[in-house]
Amino acid sequence: MPMTDPEKQPDDDAMPSQQHSVEALEIAIGKQVRSSRKRLNLTVAALAKQAQLSTGMLSKIENGQTSPSLATLTSLANALQVPVTSFFRGYEEQRDVTYIKAGEGLPIERRGSGAGHQYQLLGHTIGKPYNIEPYLITIDDQSEVFPVFQHAGTELIYMLEGRVTYRHANKTYTLEPGDTLFFDADASHGPDEIQKLPCRYLSIIISESATG
């Protein structure tokens, strides 16, 4: 009779644990959105209009019934005059260390998601005068069109795997494993051409906190 190694069954508990984490995050985001809205004395309808969302969608977000995309969170943050990272404050207790196992970063929707582009948020700052957002970005499918980003702050890219031509403003740079690109994120930037797949790199965005 074949023996079963109980230590080789981590996946049995991984999915429920990950699902619980996602649900907890949805609830935390919803509470922060509602709190920020009430602080400005805005109705659900008024905030939905400013953020260009339906009242039904905003209601679902506030009640922790859906996972809003990064674009939606950005629209809400702009309407509420708070940084996007403020929505994550209730997700975990304030602490100086965040430990994330390989492959367990929080999936985030950004422009390009779903077209061979995967974004994982690896942590966030809480109660600091600055925001730091580290992402692990994976591109595993060739594409002729890439998203272009432009936002406040400074960004650092560290290449882990593959080869990509990365555009910043009107210049391009070929990045290979070990290469670093550090730039002003106010200028338009993003992948221009994927030369070798799969492509993986760290993207760390640093910006001033509106509440700092």
Secondary structure, 3 states (H helix, E strand, C coil): CCCCCHHHCCHHHHHHHHHHHHHHHHHHHHHHHHHHHHHCCCCHHHHHHHCCCCHHHHHHHHCCCCCCCHHHHHHHHHHHCCCHHHHHCCCCCCCCCCCCCCCCCEEECCCCECCCEEEEECCCCCCCCEEEEEEEEEECCCCCCCCCECCCCEEEEEEEEEEEEEEECCEEEEECCCCEEEEECCCCEEEEEEEEEEEEEEEEEEEECCCC
